[in-house]
Every structure is written in structure tokens, then in C-alpha cells.
Amino acid sequence: MLSLVIITSLLAFTSSKPCETEGSNRELLLSLNKDLLRSLESLDGLPNPSVHLALRLSNYHNLAKENEHLNRLKSDLHTDIQSSLMNSQSVTGLLALYSLALKSSCYDLNTITFSVNDKSETLLTHLKKQMEQEKEHIAFSHRPLTNYYQYSLGVLALCVSSIRVNNHVSHKLIKAVENENFKHGDTESVDTYAMAGMALQCVKDSGSYVHSAAELDAALSLIKQKLLASRRSDGHIGNEFSTGLAVQALVAMGSEVAECAASMEAMRTAARGNIYHNPMAISQTLPALHKKSYLSVKNKECLNEDDTLVLEPRDPVVVLPSKTKVKVMVEVVTSSRATALYSVDVPKGSSLLEALELLKGKNVGFTFEIESSLWGPFLSAVNDEQARQSDRRYWHLASDGTALTQGISDFKIEEAQKITIKNTSY
């Protein structure tokens, strides 16, 4: 029965409909590629290894700019990871993305080292140690130190670097799939299923898993079923921001993806509507539109690459604040379920972050703190209460009861609404 469901869903996934011309699709790919290259010009925050990975998996290149970014990764990001390791922080996902980015540039990972407690060890050695710590944490608490998305990313990064993944590490991921443990709150995480699919497909391809081959195949089949069952009527899988990784995973797991498949068209429509203006979102979508996946890094050869991508100079765009104001109600729900309600008028088109800054400036008792991430700033504390990953908590954001799929700097306030900020466990 499961096979029938998968086969039927695959037929739906690959079925095509009228779509844009090949030339138009190519122009869109070039446009997204250039958007990523322009994002490198901002020196705010740390260089993003996911952006580098997407640029390297593209068919089109500006090798000079890519090399500049590679050097920033090896200096700025490397220093940040070094500091985290020295402070015994879990950085599984960042280490994994860093190694994938370096490998996508055919860089010798054995030359990248970190020094902790006067002991110098390679990046991949540190990643293996992080994975062992994650595995042990699952053994006694039934969840990783970080989360299963980062855990999957760690398995994938080791595997594509031809490092044999500990069978117990792989087994923990297979069991998590089997037990359907990939949830964010009450919602299944399409992103996590996608990353786990790429990771376990790599493990299968490597032939290194000596436990039951049947359970590995069953896990991959269940992941494929979950992804396909999450496809919406508009073609997106999960939502606009999880579709790229989902398509990557389906490609990695051997699904045929037609050029005009519904999910490909959904990503193109979203891209043309400027939904993917966040570099992180583009970085996960662009490989999928090229019908590639992070698994492609395993056999990447940096030879005879197209180096014709040129960034045309652009006049700076000055956005004047809107004279139209909209009322935003902000509800804060603490971990004890105490609530506080605030009101603020903001210019139409403001980001949620700008709205929260205006509310904070009114001195009505509302305060917040933010931390940086590869996706941009996120709320870490509201009204002096924290929601930390180490405590398995986060600030859940909703607009008129609908969960936000964008971060606070990306979500735009276009009309009057109620924003709920709720301290939530996971």
C-alpha cells in the first residue's frame, strides 16, 4: 500500500503543465544567482556558508566573487566557530554547512583545523565529535543537543566528505524518522525530513550502513511519502520556504523532476513575486531549480566552470516610508501563559522588526532582544523573558492566528493585524 501511495504521488509530482520558456527560466536562474552575489557585498554579520554552497552548485559563476567569499568564510566564520568550540557550544549545523561550503569549492578539508584546549584537530574531526555528543544526548534524553535538522546536516556533511558515518549515529536518525520525531511544535518539519532524506540517501549510496538495509530503505520511503504528502495545491511542499529543500531531497532520492513540475513552477512563481528576497531562502531554492541537491557536492569537480556571470551596476534604491499608517496589535504570551497586549501604528510596508522597534520606543513596557542567525535576526527575549534553544523553547510568531513563515526582518506589515508572540516549547 505504501508503494502505491508513493508511486501515485510521484506521478503527481512529475506531471507537467504549461510553463515559461526555457529562456525565461534561464533568466530567472541568472537573476537569483545575481541576487546571491549582491548579498555578498553586505559585510554585516557573518558570511553565509549556505549562500556559498548555492553559488557553487549553480551552473553559472563569478569565480572572483566566489573566491572572495570563500576567503571570508575561512577567516570570519572560522573565527566565530573557533570561539563557539572553545566555549563548548553545540555548532553541529554551522560546522556541517562550513564543511559543505568548503567542499563545494573543492577545498582540502584536512587543512582546516580548530584549536581547543591547546589541541589542534581538523574540522571533520570536530564535526564527528559534535555528532557523537548529539548521539549520546539522544540516547538519554530522546532528542539531540541541537535538533534533528542539524543532526541530519551533520550526517550529510560527513558522508559527502567520504567520512564513514558511525552506524549508531545513522541508526539514531533512522529511528527518529521511524518514530516521526521531526516536529516543530505541533507541525511536522518538512525541512528536517528533506535534510534527513539527503543524509540517509548519502549513507545508502556509500554502502557503509551495516545494520538492516531494509530499515534504511523503509526510512527513505517514509521520508519520500511525508514530503509528497505535504505538497499543497499550489505546488509548494510544506510552504514557500521549505519547497527548495524538499525538491532537493526528492532529486537526491531519485525522483524524476520534470522541468515544468508543479513544485518547480511554484518556486519560480514565488521567485518572480520576490518572495525569496532573503539570501538564505534563495540559497536553498537555487540548487533545486537547477535540479541539484546538497548531495551533488560529493562528486563536485571544480573544472572548466562557466565564469561569465557579471554583475551590472545598479543605482541604489531609496524607499521612502509610507504616509499610510496601519494599526498593529501585539500580544505577548509568556511561558506561564500570562498575556500582555499592546498597540502601535506603523507605516504600511514596515517590517515586523521595525514595528517592534516603534512599539519599544513608546515606553509602554514592551521590550525585546534579538540574536543573529543565517536567516537574519530572531527574537531571543521579550519583556525580559528568554526563549532559548538550550531550554527547547522559542518565540512562536503568528499574524491573526496564522503562523509566520518569515523572520521578523522579512515579514511586512501591509494591513492592520494582530501579531502574537508566544513563548513555546518544542
SEPASE-62809 format. One record per residue: residue in three letters; x, y, z of N, C-alpha, C, O in turn. Coordinates in steps of 0.1 Angstrom, whole numbers, plus 5000, padded with zeros to 4 digits. Example, Ala and Ser with C-alpha at 12.3 -4.5 7.8 and 13.67 -1.06 7.14 Angstrom:
2
Ala513249435078512349555078513249675078514249675085Ser512849785071513749895071512950005079513450115080
This chain:
426
Met500849885000500050005000500950135000500650224993Leu501950125008502950245009503550274995503650384991Ser503950164988504550174975503550244965503950324957Leu502250204966501250254957501050404960500950484950Val501050444973500950584976502050664970501950774965Ile503350614972504550684967504450694952504750804947Ile504150584945504150584930503150684925503350764916Thr501950684931500850774927501250924930501051004921Ser501950944941502351084944503451124935503551244931Leu504351034931505451064922504951104909505451204902Leu503851034904503251074891502751214892502851294882Ala502151244903501651384905502751484906502651594901Phe503851444912504951534914505651564901506051684898Thr505751474892506451494879505551534868506051574857Ser504251534870503351574859503551724856503851804865Ser503551754843503851894839502651964835501651904832Lys502852094835501752184830502452294821503652304822Pro501752374814502452474806503252564815502752604825Cys504452594811505352674819506052774810505952764798Glu506852854817507652954809508652894800508952774801Thr509152964790510052914781511452894787511652944798Glu512252814781513552774786514352904788515052914798Gly514252994779515053124780514553204792515453264799Ser513253204795512753284806513253214819513553284829Asn513253084820513653014832515153034834515553054846Arg515953044823517353064825517553204830518453234839Glu516853304825516953444830516653454845517253524853Leu515653374850515353374864516453314872516753374882Leu517053204867518253144874519353244875519953264886Leu519653314864520653414864520353534874521253584881Ser519053574874518653674883518853644898519353714906Leu518453514902518653474915520153454919520553494930Asn520853414909522353394911522953534914523753544923Lys522553634906523053774909522553824922523353904929Asp521353794926520853844939521753784950522153854960Leu522153654949523053604959524453664959524953694969Leu524953694947526253754946526153894952527153944959Arg525053974950524954104955524854094971525354194978Ser524353994976524253974990525553964997525753995009Leu526553924989527953914994528554054997529554065004Glu528054154990528554284992528354345005529054445010Ser527254295012527054345026527954275035528054155036Leu528754355043529654295053529054285067529754255076Asp527754305068527054295081526954145084526554065076Gly527254115096527153975101528153885095529153925088Leu528053755098529053655093528753615079527553625074Pro529753585071529553525058528753395059528953315068Asn527853375049526853265050527353145042527453155029Pro527653035048528152915040527052855031527452795021Ser525852875035524752825026524652905013524452845002Val524953035013524953115001526153064992525953054980His527253044999528452994991528152864984528452834973Leu527552774992527152644987526252654974526452584964Ala525252744975524352754964525052814951524852774940Leu525952914954526752974943527552864936527752864924Arg528152774944529052674938528252564931528852504922Leu527052544935526152434928525452494916524852414908Ser525552624914524952684902525752644889526952604890Asn525052664878525752634865526552764860527252754851Tyr526252874867526853004863527753054874527353044886His528853114871529753164882530353294879530553334868Asn530653364890531653474890532753434900532653454912Leu533753364895534753294903535453394912535853354923Ala535753514908536453604916535653644929536253644940Lys534353664927533553704939533353574948533353594960Glu533253464942533053334950534353314958534253274969Asn535453344952536753314959536953414970537453384981Glu536453544968536553644979535653594991536053605002His534453534988533653494998534253375005534053355018Leu534853284998535553165004536553215014536653155025Asn537253315011538353365020537653425032538253415043Arg536553495031535753545043535353435052535353445064Leu534853325045534353205053535553155061535453125073Lys536753145055537853085062538453175072539253135081Ser538153305072538553395083537453425093537553385104Asp536453505088535453545098534653435104534453425116Leu534053345095533253235100534053145108533653095119His535253115104536153025111536453075125536452995134Thr536653205126536953265139535753245149535953215160Asp534553265143533353255151533153115156532853095168Ile533353015147533252875151534252845161533952765171Gln535452885159536552865169536152905183536352835193Ser535553025184535153085197534052995203534052965215Ser533152955195532052865200532552735205532152685215Leu533452675198534052545202534852565215534752475224Met535552675217536252695229535352715241535752695252Asn534152765238533152785249532252665250531152675257Ser532652555244531852425245530452435240529552375245Gln530252525230528852535224528652435213529552395206Ser527352395211527052305201526852385188525952465187Val527652355178527652425165527552325154528252345143Thr526852215156526852105146526452155132527152125122Gly525352225131524852275118525752365111525952355099Leu526352455119527252555113528552485108529052515097Leu529052395116530252325112529952245099530852235090Ala528852185099528452105087528352185075528852155064Leu527652305076527452385064528852445060529152455048Tyr529752475069531052525066531852425058532452455048Ser531752295063532452195056531952165041532652145032Leu530552175040529952155027530352275018530652255006Ala530352395023530752515015532252495010532552524998Leu533152455019534552435015534652335005535452344995Lys533952225007534052104997533452144984533952104973Ser532452234984531852274971532852354963532752374951Ser533852414970534952484963536152394961537252434957Cys535952264963537052164962538252194971539352174967Tyr537952254982539052284992539352165000538552085004Asp540652145003541152035011540752055025541352135033Leu539751985030539251995044540251955054540151995066Asn541151875050542151835060543151945064543851935074Thr543052055057543952165060543252265069543852365074Ile541952245072541152335081541152275095540652165097Thr541752355104541852305118541252405128541252525125Phe540852355140540452435151541252395163541552275165Ser541652495171542452465183541552485196541052595198Val541352375203540652385216541452315227541952205225Asn541652385238542452345249543852305244544352195248Asp544452395236545752375231545952245222547052205220Lys544852195217544952075209544252115195543152155194Ser545052095185544652125171544152005164544851905163Glu542852015159542251905152541451955140541052065140Thr541351865130540651915117539151945119538551895129Leu538652015110537252045110536351925111535451915119Leu536651825103535851705102535951625115535051555119Thr537151625122537251565135536351625145535751555153His536351765145535451835154533951805151533151785160Leu533651795138532251755134531851615139530751595144Lys532851525137532551385142532351395158531451325163Lys533051465165532951475179531551545183530851495192Gln531151645175529851705178528751605176527751605183Met528951525165527851425162527851315173526751265176Glu528951285179528951185190528251245202527451175209Gln528451375205527751435216526251445213525451415222Glu525851475201524451475197523851335199522751315205Lys524551235194524051095195523851055210522850995214Glu524851085218524751055233523551125239522951065248His523351245235522251325241520951255237519951255245Ile520851205225519651135221519451005229518250975233Ala520550945232520450815240519750835253519050745258Phe520050945260519550955274518351065275517651065285Ser518151145264517051245265516151235253515151305253His516451135244515551115232515451235223514451245215Arg516451315223516551425213517951475213518751465222Pro518351535202519751585200519951705209519051765214Leu521251745210521651865217521051985210520552085216Thr521151985197520552095189519152055184518252075191Asn519051995172517851955167518151855156519251835151Tyr517051785151517351675141517651735127518251665118Tyr517351865125517751925112519351935112519951905102Gln519851995123521352005124521951865124523051845118Tyr521351775131521851635132521951575118522951515114Ser520951595110520951545096521951615088522651545079Leu522151745089523151815082524551765085525351765077Gly524751725098526051675102526351535096527451515091Val525251455095525451325088525751345074526651275068Leu525051435067525251465053526651515050527351475041Ala527151615059528451675056529551575058530551575050Leu529451485068530451385070530451285058531551245053Cys529251245054529151145043529651195030530351125023Val529351325026529751375013531251395013531851405002Ser531851405025533351425026534051285027535251275030Ser533251175024533751045024534250995038535150915039Ile533751055048533951015062532950915066531750945065Arg533350795070532350695074531550735086532150765096Val530250745084529350785095529150665104528850565100Asn529450695117529150595128527750535126526850605125Asn527750395125526450335123525450365134524250375131His525850385146524950425157524450565155523250595158Val525250655149524750785145523650785135522650845136Ser523950705124522950685113521650625119520550655115His521850525128520650445133519750535141518550525140Lys520350635148519550725156518650815147517550845150Leu519250845135518450925126517350845120516250895118Ile517650725116516650635110515550615120514350615117Lys515850595133514850575143513950695145512750685147Ala514550815144513850935145512850955134511751005136Val513250905122512250905110511150815113509950845111Glu511550695117510550585120509550625130508350595129Asn510050705141509150745151508450885149507750935157Glu508750935137508151065132508451175143507551245147Asn509751185146510151285156510451425151510951505158Phe510251445138510651575132509451675132508751695122Lys509351735144508251825145508751955151509651955159His508152065147508452195153507152245159506252285152Gly507052235172505752255178504752135175505152025177Asp503652165170502652065166502752035151502051945146Thr503652095144503752085129504952005125506052025130Glu504751915116505851835111506851925103506352005095Ser508151905105509151995098509551935085510251835084Val509051995074509351945060510851965058511551885052Asp511452075063512852105062513751985068514651945062Thr513251935079514051835086513951705078514951625077Tyr512751665074512551545066513451555053514051455049Ala513451675047514251685035515751665038516451595030Met516251735048517651715051518051575055519051525052Ala517151505063517351365067517351275054518051185054Gly516451315045516451235032517751245025518251135020Met518351365024519651375017520751305024521551235018Ala520651315038521751255046521651095045522651035043Leu520451045046520350895046520550835032521050725030Gln520150915022520450875008521950865006522450774999Cys522750955011524150955010524750835017525650765012Val524250805029524650695037524350565029525250475029Lys523150555023522850435015523850425003524350315000Asp524050534996524950534984526350494988527050434980Ser526750525000528150495005528350355008529450305008Gly527250285010527350135014527950105027528349995030Ser527950215036528650195049527750155060528250115071Tyr526450155058525550115068525349965069524849905060Val525849915080525949765081524749705089524649585091His523949795095522749745101521749705090522149675079Ser520449685094519449645084519349735072518949855074Ala519549685060519349765048517849795047517449905041Ala517049705051515649725050515149845058514249915053Glu515649865070515149975078515650105072514950205073Leu516850105066517250225059516350265047515950375045Asp516050165039515150185028513750225032513050305026Ala513250165043511950205049511950345053510950425051Ala513050395059513150535064513150625052512450725052Leu513850595041513850675029512450685023512050785018Ser511850565023510450565017509450645025508650715019Leu509650645038508750725046508950875045508050955044Ile510250905043510651045041510051095028509451205027Lys510151015018509551055004508051065005507551165000Gln507450975013505950985014505551115022504651185018Lys506351145032506051265040506151395032505351485032Leu507251395024507451515015506351535005505751645003Leu506051424998505051434988503651454994502751524987Ala503351405005502051425012501951575017500851615020Ser503051645018503051785023502851885011502852005014Arg502651834999502551924988501151994988500151924988Arg501152124987499952204986499352204972500052164963Ser498252264971497552264958498352364948498252344936Asp499052454954499852554945501152494941501952564935Gly501452374946502752304942503852314953504752234952His503752414962504752424972504652304982503552244984Ile505852254987505852144996506152205010507252255013Gly505152195019505252255032504852395030503652435032Asn505752485028505452625024506552675014507352605010Glu506452805011507352865001508852845005509652834996Phe509052845018510452845022511052705025512252685028Ser510252605024510652465026510752385013511252275012Thr510152445002510052374989511352344983511552234978Gly512252444984513652424978514352294984514852214976Leu514352284997515052175003514252045000514851934998Ala512952055000512151934997512451884983512551754981Val512451974973512751924959514151874958514451774952Gln515151944965516551884966516551744971517151654965Ala515751714982515751584987515151484978515651374976Leu514051524971513451424961514351394950514451284945Val515051504945516051484935517151384940517551294933Ala517651414952518751324957518251184959519051084957Met516951164962516451024965516050954952515450854952Gly516251024940516050954928514750984921514450924910Ser513951084926512751114919513051194906513851284906Glu512251164896512351244884511551374886510451374889Val512251484883511551614885511451684871512551724866Ala510251694866510151754853510351904854510151964864Glu510851964843511252104843509952184846510052294853Cys508852134842507552214845506752144856505552174857Ala507352074864506652014876506052124884506552234885Ala504952084891504252184899505052254909504952374911Ser505952184916506852244926507852334920508252434926Met508352294908509352384901508652514898509252624899Glu507452504892506752624888506352704900506352834900Ala506052644912505652714924506852794929506752914933Met508052744928509252814932509552934923509953034927Arg509352904910509553014900508653134903508953244902Thr507353094905506353194907506653274920506553404920Ala507053204930507453274943508653364940508753474946Ala509653314933510853394930510553524922511053634925Arg509653504912509253624904508453724912508453844909Gly507753674923507053764932507853814943507353874952Asn509253794942510153844952509953794966510253854976Ile509353674967509153604980510553564986510753574998Tyr511453524977512753484981513753594981514853594975His513453704989514453814989515553795000516553855000Asn515253695009516253665019517353575013516953475007Pro518653605014519653525008519653375012519953295004Met519253355024519153215029518053135021518253025018Ala516953205019515853135011516353114997516053004992Ile516953204991517453184977518453074977518452994968Ser519353064987520352964987519852824988520552734983Gln518652804993518052674994517252634982516952524979Thr516852744975515952724963516752714950516352634942Leu517852794949518552794936519052654932518952614920Pro519652574941520052434937518952354932519052274922Ala517752364939516552284934516152324920515752244912Leu516152454917515752504904516752454893516452444881His518052424897519052364889518852214888519652144882Lys517852164896517652014898518951944903519351834899Lys519552014913520651954921520351954935519252014940Ser521151894943520951884958522351904965523351894958Tyr522251914978523551924985524351794984525551794986Leu523651684980524351564978525251574966526251494965Ser524951664957525851684945527251724948528151714940Val527451784961528751824965529751704965530951724963Lys529251584968530051474969530951444957532151414958Asn530451474945531151444933531551574925531751574913Lys531551684933531851814926533251824921534151794929Glu533351864909534751894903534752034899533952084891Cys535752104903535852244900536752274888537752334888Leu536252214877537052214864536152274853534952244852Asn536752354845536052414833534752474836533752454829Glu534652554847533452614852533152744844534052824841Asp531852764841531452884834531853004843531453004855Asp532453104838532853224846532453354839533253444839Thr531253354834530753464826529753554833529253644828Leu529453514846528453594853528953724857529953734865Val528353834852528853974855527754044862526554034858Leu528054114873527054194880527054334874528054414875Glu525954374868525754514863525654604875524954574885Pro526254724874526054824885524554864886523854884875Arg524154884898522754924900522655054908523455074917Asp521755144904521555264912520955224925520055134926Pro521355284936520755254949519255284949518855394944Val518555204956517055224956516755284970517055234980Val516155404969515755474981514255454983513455494975Val513955384994512555354998512055455008512555465019Leu511155545004510555645013509455575022508655495017Pro509455615035508455555043507055595039506855705035Ser506155495040504755525036504155625045504355625057Lys503255715039502555805048501255745054500655795063Thr500955625048499755555053500155465065501155395065Lys499455485076499755415089498655305090497555315087Val499155185096498255075099498455045114499555055119Lys497355005120497454965134497854825136497254735130Val498754795145499254665148499054635163499554715171Met498254535166498154495180499254385182499354295174Val499954395193500954295196500654235210500554295220Glu500454095209500154025221501353935225501853865216Val501753945237502853865242502353765252501653795261Val502653635249502253525258503453465264504353405257Thr503653475277504853425284504753275286503753215283Ser505853215291505853065293504853035304504352915305Ser504453125313503453095323502053125318501053115326Arg501953165306500653195299500053325303498953355300Ala500853415310500453545312500553625299501453605291Thr499553715297499453785284499553935287499153985297Ala500054005277500154145277499754195262500254135253Leu499054295261498554345248498954495246498754575255Tyr499554515234500054655231499454695218499054615210Ser499554825215499054875202500154975197500655055204Val500354975184501255065177500855095163500455005156Asp500955215159500655255145501955255137502955325142Val502055185126503355175119503055215104501955195099Pro504055265097503955295083503655165075504355065078Lys502755165066502455055058503755005050504455085045Gly503954875051505154825044506354805054507354755050Ser506154845066507254825076507454675079506554595077Ser508754645082508954505086508454485100508254585108Leu508254365104507854335118508854385128508554435139Leu510154375124511254425133511054575135511254625146Glu510854645124510654795125509454825134509454925142Ala508354745133507154765141507454745156507054825164Leu508254645159508554615173509454725178509454755190Glu510354775170511254885174510355015178510655075188Leu509355045169508555155172507755135185507555225193Leu507255005187506554975199507454995212507055045222Lys508654945210509554955222509855105225510055135236Gly509955185214510255325216509055405223509355515228Lys507955345224506755415230506855405245506155475252Asn507855325251507955315265506755275272506355335282Val506055165267504855125273505054985280504054915284Gly506354955283506654825290507054715281507354605286Phe506954735268507354635258508854645255509354745251Thr509654535257511054525254511354395247510654305248Phe512354395239512854275232514254285229514854385228Glu514854165227516254145223516354055212515453965210Ile517254065203517453985191518853925191519753975197Glu518953805184520153745181520253725166519253715159Ser521453705161521653695146521653545143521953455151Ser521253515131521253375125521553385110521553495105Leu521653275104521853275089520653325082520753375071Trp519453315088518253365083517953505086517053565081Gly518853565094518553705098518253715113518453605120Pro517953825119517653835133516453765137515453755130Phe516553705150515353645155515253685170516153725176Leu513953675175513753715189514353615199514153495197Ser515153665208515653585219515053615232514953525241Ala514653735235514053775247512953875245513153965236Val511853865251510753955251510253985265510053895273Asn510154115268509754165281510654095292510154045303Asp511954085289512954025299512853875301513453825310Glu511953805293511953665294512553605281512253645270Gln513453505283514153445272513453315268512653255275Ala513653285255513253155249514453095242514653125231Arg515153015249516452965244516352825238515652745243Gln517252805228517352665222517752565233517252455233Ser518652605242519152515252518052475261518152365268Asp516952545262515752515270514652455262513552435267Arg514952425249513952375239512752475238511652425238Arg513052605238511952695237512252805226513452825222Tyr511252865220511452965210510253065210509153025216Trp510353185205509253275204508453245191508953275180His507253185192506453155181505653285177505053345185Leu505753315164505153435158503953405150503953305141Ala502853475151501653455143500953585140501053675148Ser500353595128499653715124498153665123497853585114Asp497353725131495853695131495653545132494853485126Gly496553475140496353335143497153245133497153125136Thr497653295123498453215113499953235115500453345115Ala500553115117502053115120502753185108502453165097Leu503753265112504553335102505653235097506153155104Thr505853245084506953165077508153245074509153195069Gln508153375077509253465075509753515089509053515098Gly510953565089511553615101511153765103510353815095Ile511553815114511053955118511554065109510854165108Ser512654045102513054145093512554135079512654225071Asp511954015076511353985063509854005062509354045051Phe509153975073507753985072507254135072507754215081Lys506454175062506054305061504654335065503754245064Ile504454445072503054485077502354565066502654685064Glu501454505059500754575049499354615052498654695046Glu498854555064497454595068497354575083498254515089Ala496254625089496054615103495954465107495354395100Gln496554435118496554295122497054275136497454375143Lys496854155141497254125155498454025154498353915149Ile499554065159500753985160500853915174500853985184Thr500953785174501053715187502453665188502953595179Ile503153695199504453645202504353555214504153605225Lys504553425212504353325223505553245226506153185217Asn505853235239506953155243506553015243505652965250Thr507152935234506752805231507852695232508952725229Ser507452585237508452475238508352385226507352385219Tyr509452305224509452205213510252085217510351995209
